[in-house]
Structures are given as structure tokens and as C-alpha cells.
């Protein structure tokens, strides 16, 4: 007769394979919300309490330290994962301080693309620009600054651009976009009416001024750990040849409590989208509209809240408030060195859009965009014999004249 069943008591402790982590957006800072939580996909996490303590220098007959007392408490840690569509959108919105917007409009032959000699737009914003004049165009639900994708198949024209929306009187709403955005579509000083079947899509996230904090819920050993008051202090995305694309989300929180009560009303299942790769899933990199002549070796994106801090007071443990700091966006791109195009852009102090795009096997993905980047510290070292020279450029994000440093466009299959 065959043996059946499992052996009891073999586990030395709780197992990582059956451990889970969920999260929810807090409606009130540092208060674990009820309702639905979202299960996370991850390769690991390191959320932990950090107690601040003090040991007074009391003078004692027996030479021993006095009692240690609690002075403060916070939580810190990282959540690590592999890049997949829709999995970490909430945390990208958290570090950027914005909300995702998804709006698609058809121009109905009322949208006019104008080159730099649209003097009215240039004078209005105070710098040279291209523009899209949208007569009778519904702009409800569109952010005042963001990323727009314009596709006009009659001209085989497709572009993603940062924009500022100007609501003007008699001329109608106008999208102000970077200079030379439409060089492939119209000549300087001319206009063009987008075809009625063209697509003008706002499906993006751009840094803004929303403060977002999260509660993380960690069930273990029949109870729950609730990490509350967590802001996203930094997100790092790494795309590298020969490796799966990874993401690291750093959070700073106020407190952690162990509870026998489950605060969640329900838990949404983790995303099941495909893991992206850097082979057929890598869509390329453009620096000021031009792809480097050599193949891209790696691209890293760092979004951090510079100067973030917790406000603490007496009478309670943990922070009573939080300061989100200001967004700092950086990219570092490595590519096989073939020519001096990017070095010459650095030498000229050029600024513009720097983008990296990736998608999964179904065609869903992201275009990450430094909206007004500038190159610093280009290098192309000769390190050893029998090897190909690899150049590295560091790109620092700068705000556009009307605001906006970093944007992400969702790439949707079939669109």
C-alpha cells in the first residue's frame, strides 16, 4: 500500500513561499484603511521597525548603564520586484505625486499642428515652441501638464511629447510642446490639420503635488503586521542586457503594529501580466530625439523625493506628519560608443526629452521620459584590450518652463 499525505512539523518557522504583502492608499495619514487591499508581486521585501532609543548617563553605585528608553519610532524598507505591466503603477504615482490619466480624443479635423512660427503661443509662454491648436476640442479630464501621444497614419507620423495645456479665449485650447516636435510633419512656420482618424491620447503620469501614503499589510503566523504612514521615498528601475528588468521601491513610514484583527475588507489578486524582458521587449532609447548609434547596454532610472522628512512630536510614537520633499529625476544610459552625437549635445548644453521604452510579450509597456533632461559627465573609458568601448551619459531632469520634470506613458497593445 503506497504512502500518502504530508509529514507534519517539518517547518522550522513561517515559510517565505506562503508569505504575502498587500497595500492600500491611506485616506488619513498613518491610519490603516479598511476596504480592499492590493496583493503585491515581489522578489523580496525588507520592511522593518526602527526604534530610536536613549540611555541616560545616570551615576550609579554599580557601574552599569541606566535603563534604555524609547524616544522615537519609524519604519523603513524596500520592496523589490521584476517589471511587469500594471503591478507598480500606484508606487510610481506615489513617488511622482500624481495620478494616472487616460483620455483619448479624435481631432475631427479641428486640431491644427503649428511649427515654431506660431508667434502667439511663443509670446504667451515666453519661449520658442511648437503647438497644437484644438478648436472645438474637448479637453475635459486632461491634465494641465503631461505627456501626449499623437499618431497620424496618413503621414506615418507617431510621437510622444511633454505638453502644457493653455486655455485661451478666442483661439481655443492649445497644447504647447517642445520646439522641432513636428519637423517630420510640417515645415517651419506652417500648419497642418491632423487627419480625422488621427489619435491624440493622454495615457500618462506626470509629477505633480499630490501627497500619497500607504499602509502595508503583512499576514504572518495567524496575525497581521500593519506598516502605516509610508511614503515612497525612491523608485529605481534597472534595465540591463542579460538580466530581467528590475524595480526597487524604497519607503519610509511612521509605525508598525502587530494585530489579531485583519483591517482589510477584501484583497485583490496580484497582477498576472507577463514579466518584461530587454531582448524583444526593449523598444529603445532616444536622447533629444535621436537614438545612440551604438546598441544600448543598460539604462537606469532613479526617481527620488529630495529632502523628504518625518515630523515627530511628544505624546505619541511615530511621526505625526510627513514632508514629501521635491522630485529629483535621473537616468544613466550606457551604450556602445560609435560617434560623438551625445557628447556634442553635452558640450552644447542641450536640453530636451530623454526616453526609454519597454513592453511585454502582449504589447503593453511603458515609455519613461525625462521631460527636460540635460547630460552631465559623459565618459567613454578605454579600460582593457580586446573589448568594445562603452560610453556612459548621466541625465538630470529639469523642470519645464511651465513645470513638469518626469513623465511615464502607458503603452497599450493595439493602440
PyMOL commands that set and color helices and strands:
alter all, ss='L'
color gray80, all
select helices_A, chain A and resi 16-18+89-96+119-125+153-155+341-347
alter helices_A, ss='H'
color red, helices_A
select strands_A, chain A and resi 22-25+36-39+44-45+48-55+68-82+101-105+111-114+130-134+145-152+157-166+173-177+191-193+199-206+214-220+223-240+246-253+255-259+266-268+282-287+296-306+309-311+321-323+326-336+351-359+365-379+390-396+406-411
alter strands_A, ss='S'
color yellow, strands_A
deselect
rebuild
show_as cartoon
